[in-house]
Amino acid sequence: MPMHVMIYRMAVMFAAAIGMVALAPPVEAQSPPARGVTLQRTTLIVADIGKSVDFYQQLGLLKSADISGTDTDQGGDQGGVFGAADLPLTADSKHSRLVVLRGGDDRAGVLALLWYDRPQLPSARGNLVGIGIGDILVGIEVPDLQAAYSRLSQSGTRFQRTPGRFSQPSADGSPQTGQHMLAYDPDGHMVEISQMDRR
């Protein structure tokens, strides 16, 4: 499935989930992305790497890389971890760790969790309860939504919306149905977890 179709589906699912739209118009025909353009990964900056890795592994994502870096203010290649010379960090951290997670579909993107320590980075977000400009919504499709809900509930996850049915148009305009829920990861990122009905 083309990346622009997947992105459109995620945006429509989220908008329908929070009641922003009742029906979204189909996407106008667009040119395919430039040859060789690949969405490599989405990286979330996290406060507790252990809690964050555990949360996403409970949804079925698996570690594909786990890299630690030290003296992050030196910049350059710290084994794949960005330091203070690369990013505008909110603290002068001297230790970092990057964990890359992926699902079972090699065509889909990966999620990376990046953690800094000594000192830990303070939050740059003002409102940790709601979402707004600059926030991110992570979309994960699972084979068994009820099992994911049970695992997350047992670990004390906070839910914005418990599992429920949805029906909306897909990117090509055909009906798309399934179940989904909205949960907060340990750092307050909104995660939409869905299970699509089989066609």
C-alpha positions in Angstrom: 0.0 0.0 0.0 1.5 3.4 -0.9 2.7 5.5 2.1 0.4 8.4 1.3 -2.6 6.1 1.5 -1.4 4.7 4.9 -0.9 8.2 6.2 -4.4 9.3 5.0 -6.0 6.2 6.6 -4.3 7.0 9.9 -5.4 10.7 9.8 -9.0 9.8 9.0 -9.1 7.1 11.7 -7.8 9.6 14.3 -10.2 12.3 13.2 -13.2 10.0 13.3 -12.1 8.6 16.7 -12.2 12.0 18.3 -15.3 13.1 16.4 -13.6 15.7 14.2 -15.2 14.4 11.0 -18.2 12.3 10.2 -17.1 11.5 6.7 -13.8 12.5 5.0 -13.6 13.1 1.3 -11.5 10.7 -0.8 -7.9 11.8 -1.4 -7.5 13.4 -4.8 -5.1 11.6 -7.1 -1.5 12.5 -6.3 1.8 11.8 -7.8 3.6 9.0 -6.2 6.5 10.0 -3.9 9.8 10.7 -5.6 11.8 7.6 -6.4 14.0 6.5 -3.6 12.1 8.5 -0.9 11.5 6.4 2.1 10.0 7.2 5.5 12.8 5.8 7.6 11.4 6.0 11.1 9.6 8.0 13.7 11.6 8.8 16.9 10.0 9.6 20.2 12.1 11.2 23.0 11.2 9.4 26.2 11.8 9.8 29.9 12.1 6.1 30.9 13.4 3.9 28.2 12.5 0.7 30.1 8.8 1.7 30.6 8.5 2.9 27.0 10.1 -0.3 25.5 7.8 -2.4 27.7 4.7 -0.5 26.5 5.4 -0.9 22.8 6.5 -4.6 23.2 3.1 -5.3 24.9 1.6 -4.2 21.6 3.8 -6.8 19.7 6.6 -4.6 18.4 10.1 -6.2 18.6 13.5 -4.7 19.2 15.6 -4.5 16.1 18.4 -2.3 17.5 19.5 -1.1 21.0 22.4 1.4 20.9 23.9 3.4 23.8 26.0 6.5 23.5 28.1 8.5 25.9 29.4 12.1 25.9 26.6 13.1 23.6 27.8 16.7 23.4 30.6 15.7 21.0 28.2 15.3 18.1 28.8 13.2 15.0 28.1 9.6 14.9 27.6 8.2 18.4 26.6 4.8 17.1 23.4 6.1 15.6 22.5 8.3 18.7 22.2 12.1 18.2 24.0 14.3 20.8 23.8 17.9 21.9 26.0 19.0 19.0 23.3 17.5 16.7 20.0 18.3 18.4 18.9 21.3 20.5 18.6 19.3 23.7 16.9 20.9 26.8 19.8 19.7 29.1 23.5 18.8 28.7 23.0 15.0 28.9 26.1 12.8 28.8 24.4 9.4 28.1 21.8 8.3 25.6 20.1 5.1 24.4 18.3 4.5 21.1 16.0 1.5 20.9 14.5 0.7 17.4 11.2 -1.3 17.3 9.5 -2.8 14.4 6.4 -4.9 13.7 6.0 -8.0 11.5 5.6 -6.1 8.2 8.8 -5.0 6.6 6.9 -2.6 4.4 5.7 -0.5 7.4 7.9 2.0 9.2 9.8 1.6 12.5 9.4 3.4 15.8 12.5 4.5 17.6 12.7 5.5 21.3 15.5 7.9 22.3 16.4 8.5 25.9 18.9 10.9 27.5 20.4 10.8 31.0 22.9 12.5 33.2 20.9 14.8 33.4 17.6 13.6 32.1 15.9 16.0 29.6 13.0 18.0 31.0 9.7 17.9 29.1 9.4 20.5 26.3 5.6 20.0 26.3 3.3 22.3 28.3 0.1 20.2 28.4 0.7 16.5 29.0 -3.0 15.8 29.3 -4.3 16.9 25.9 -2.8 17.0 22.4 -2.1 19.9 20.2 0.2 21.4 17.6 3.6 19.7 17.6 2.3 16.5 19.3 2.4 13.2 17.5 -0.1 10.4 17.1 1.4 6.9 16.8 -0.8 4.4 14.9 -0.3 0.7 15.4 -2.4 -2.1 14.0 -2.6 -5.3 16.0 -4.1 -8.7 15.3 -6.0 -8.9 18.6 -7.2 -5.6 20.1 -8.8 -7.2 23.1 -5.6 -9.0 24.1 -3.6 -5.7 23.7 -6.2 -3.9 25.8 -5.9 -6.5 28.5 -2.1 -6.4 28.6 -2.0 -2.6 28.7 -4.8 -2.4 31.4 -2.8 -4.8 33.6 0.2 -2.5 33.4 -1.7 0.6 34.4 -2.0 2.3 31.0 -4.2 5.4 30.8 -6.8 5.2 28.0 -8.5 8.1 26.3 -10.9 5.7 24.6 -11.4 2.0 25.4 -12.0 -0.5 22.6 -14.9 0.3 20.3 -16.2 -0.1 16.8 -15.6 2.3 14.0 -16.7 2.7 10.4 -15.3 5.1 8.0 -14.3 5.5 4.4 -10.9 4.1 3.4 -8.4 6.0 1.2 -10.1 4.6 -1.9 -13.6 5.5 -0.6 -14.7 2.0 0.2 -16.1 1.2 3.7 -13.6 0.3 6.3 -14.5 -1.1 9.7 -12.8 -2.4 12.7 -12.1 -1.8 16.4 -9.8 0.7 17.9 -8.7 2.4 21.2 -6.7 5.4 22.2 -4.0 5.1 24.9 -1.2 7.2 26.3 2.3 5.7 26.3 4.4 6.3 29.4 5.5 9.8 28.1 2.0 11.0 27.2 2.1 10.3 23.4 -1.3 9.4 22.1 -1.3 5.9 20.5 -4.2 4.7 18.3 -4.3 0.9 18.4 -6.6 -0.7 15.9 -7.7 -4.1 14.6 -9.2 -3.9 11.1 -12.1 -6.2 10.1 -11.1 -8.8 7.5 -12.6 -8.2 4.0 
